[in-house]
Amino acid sequence: MNYKKGSTGDTVVRIQNALHLIPDGVFGKLTEEAVKTFQANNHLTVDGIVGPTTMAMLGISQAAKKISIKKSKRFIKEIIVHCTATREGQDMTVEQIRKDHKKQGWSDIGYHYVIYRDGTIHEGRSQDLVGAHCEGHNSHSIGVAYVGGLEYRPNVPYIQLKPKDTRTPEQKKALRQLLQSLKLTYPEATIYGHRDFNKKKACPSFDAKTEYADL
């Protein structure tokens, strides 16, 4: 996955820290110039884009973050996969989602885990607390969401965008890894997609129940 001017998120913060910049999570002009200088000094292609080679030279790993799954005090019989319903290529952080969900009157972010576009896994609401992600199923489930789920079409209103499986290779790897860990913790739980409980929704924009039937 490449990071360039306009990119946002935790990985951009890591890039900025590696370049000794003030980290704000926004890949702007100053970050781009710092990347170009770093590339020139290390005999790399000077394009201002942080791809796998530049990332490796900066000493930043894009491997999925390994997290320890602590068994919930709640009885869990479902693991429900969601998307954040954001445009392809758009980054979204746990804090941004939390802020949006709170604006809707919720006490916290609705999901228990969120997987960013770079494949890092982030904890949201505590597993011990009932989530707010699937009506009628929250009390006995874990909600997992990946960032994405809608096509990218410039100058098209959000409401007109069509569902699309926008998972990056890193997200696919991390999502399977997380679901495997959750299944080990809750062996009796079944994996579903949000759409399996609400036929009006396409979320998570792919057939999670079938894809993860082997887990």
C-alpha positions in Angstrom: 0.0 0.0 0.0 1.3 3.5 -0.9 1.1 6.6 1.2 1.2 10.0 -0.5 0.0 13.6 -0.3 -3.6 13.5 0.9 -3.2 10.2 2.9 -4.3 10.3 6.6 -4.2 7.9 9.5 -2.0 6.2 12.0 0.6 5.0 9.5 1.1 8.6 8.3 1.8 9.4 12.0 4.4 6.6 12.0 6.0 8.0 8.8 6.1 11.5 10.2 7.7 10.2 13.4 10.3 8.3 11.4 11.1 11.5 9.5 11.3 13.5 12.8 8.3 15.7 11.9 5.6 16.9 14.1 3.0 14.1 13.7 -0.5 15.2 12.8 -1.6 12.2 10.7 -2.0 14.2 7.6 0.3 13.6 4.6 0.7 17.2 3.4 3.3 19.3 1.6 5.9 19.3 4.4 5.7 15.5 4.8 6.0 15.1 1.0 9.1 17.2 0.9 10.6 15.3 3.9 9.9 12.0 2.1 11.6 13.3 -1.1 14.7 14.4 0.9 14.8 11.0 2.6 14.5 9.2 -0.7 17.3 11.3 -2.3 19.6 10.7 0.6 19.0 7.0 0.4 19.3 6.6 -3.3 15.6 5.8 -3.8 13.2 7.0 -6.5 12.4 10.5 -5.5 8.6 10.7 -6.0 7.4 11.7 -2.5 5.4 8.5 -2.3 6.0 6.1 0.6 5.7 2.6 -0.9 7.0 -0.7 0.4 10.7 0.1 -0.3 10.6 3.6 1.3 8.6 2.1 4.2 11.2 -0.5 4.8 14.0 2.0 4.6 12.2 4.1 7.2 12.0 1.0 9.4 8.2 0.8 9.5 6.5 -2.6 9.4 3.1 -2.9 7.7 2.4 -6.2 9.3 -0.9 -6.6 11.0 -0.8 -5.6 14.7 -1.1 -8.6 16.9 -3.5 -8.2 19.7 -4.3 -10.4 22.7 -8.0 -11.5 22.8 -9.2 -11.5 26.3 -12.4 -13.4 26.7 -15.5 -11.3 27.3 -17.6 -11.6 30.4 -20.6 -11.7 28.0 -21.8 -14.9 26.3 -20.7 -14.6 22.7 -22.4 -16.7 20.0 -21.9 -14.4 17.0 -19.0 -12.5 15.4 -20.4 -10.0 13.0 -18.3 -8.4 10.2 -19.0 -4.9 9.0 -17.5 -2.2 6.8 -17.4 1.5 7.9 -19.2 2.5 4.7 -16.5 4.9 3.6 -15.1 5.5 0.1 -12.4 3.3 -1.4 -9.0 4.8 -0.5 -10.4 6.9 2.4 -8.8 6.4 5.8 -10.8 6.4 9.0 -9.6 6.1 12.6 -11.2 4.7 15.7 -11.4 8.1 17.1 -13.1 9.5 14.0 -15.7 6.7 14.1 -16.1 7.1 17.9 -16.8 10.9 17.4 -19.3 10.1 14.6 -21.1 7.5 16.6 -21.3 9.8 19.7 -22.9 12.4 17.5 -25.6 9.9 16.8 -26.2 9.6 20.6 -24.3 6.4 21.2 -22.1 6.2 24.4 -19.0 5.0 22.4 -17.9 3.6 19.1 -20.2 0.8 18.1 -17.6 -1.8 17.0 -15.3 -3.8 19.2 -12.5 -3.9 16.5 -11.6 -1.8 13.5 -9.1 -2.8 10.8 -7.4 0.1 9.0 -6.5 0.1 5.3 -2.8 -0.7 6.2 -3.9 -3.9 8.0 -3.4 -2.7 11.5 -6.0 -4.0 14.0 -7.4 -1.5 16.5 -9.6 -2.0 19.5 -12.8 0.0 19.8 -15.4 -0.6 22.5 -14.5 -3.1 25.2 -15.6 -6.6 24.5 -17.1 -6.7 28.0 -19.6 -4.0 26.9 -22.5 -4.6 24.6 -21.8 -3.1 21.1 -24.0 -1.0 18.9 -23.5 -2.5 15.4 -26.3 -5.0 14.7 -29.8 -4.4 16.0 -31.2 -7.4 17.9 -27.8 -9.1 18.1 -25.6 -6.7 20.0 -26.0 -8.4 23.5 -24.3 -11.6 22.4 -22.0 -10.6 19.6 -18.6 -9.1 18.8 -18.6 -6.4 16.1 -15.6 -6.2 13.7 -15.3 -3.6 10.9 -12.9 -2.9 8.2 -12.4 0.7 6.9 -14.0 1.0 3.4 -17.0 -0.7 1.7 -18.0 1.9 -0.9 -16.8 2.6 -4.4 -14.8 5.7 -5.2 -16.3 8.0 -7.7 -15.2 11.7 -7.6 -17.9 14.4 -7.4 -20.6 11.8 -6.7 -22.7 12.3 -3.5 -22.0 9.8 -0.8 -25.6 8.5 -0.9 -25.2 7.5 -4.5 -22.1 5.4 -4.1 -22.4 1.7 -4.6 -21.2 -1.0 -2.2 -17.8 -2.5 -3.1 -15.4 -4.9 -1.4 -12.6 -2.4 -1.0 -10.4 -4.5 1.4 -6.7 -4.1 0.7 -4.5 -7.2 0.8 -3.4 -6.1 4.2 -6.9 -5.8 5.5 -7.9 -9.3 4.1 -4.9 -10.8 5.9 -5.6 -9.0 9.2 -9.3 -9.7 9.1 -8.8 -13.4 8.8 -6.1 -13.3 11.5 -8.5 -11.5 13.9 -11.4 -13.8 13.1 -9.2 -16.8 13.7 -8.2 -15.4 17.1 -11.8 -14.6 18.0 -12.9 -18.2 17.0 -10.2 -19.7 19.2 -11.6 -17.5 22.0 -15.2 -18.2 21.2 -15.2 -21.6 19.4 -19.0 -21.9 19.5 -19.5 -18.5 17.9 -20.5 -18.3 14.2 -19.2 -15.7 11.8 -21.7 -13.6 9.9 -21.8 -10.4 7.8 -24.1 -7.6 8.8 -26.2 -8.2 5.7 -27.1 -11.7 7.0 -29.3 -10.0 9.6 -30.5 -7.0 7.6 -31.4 -7.7 4.0 -31.6 -3.9 3.3 -27.9 -3.6 3.9 -25.0 -4.7 1.7 -22.5 -4.4 4.6 -19.8 -5.6 4.7 -19.9 -5.5 0.8 -18.9 -9.2 0.5 -20.2 -12.6 1.7 -18.4 -12.9 5.0 -20.4 -16.0 6.1 -19.2 -17.9 3.0 -15.6 -16.6 2.9 -15.0 -17.5 6.5 -16.9 -20.8 6.6 -13.7 -22.7 7.1 -12.9 -21.0 10.4 
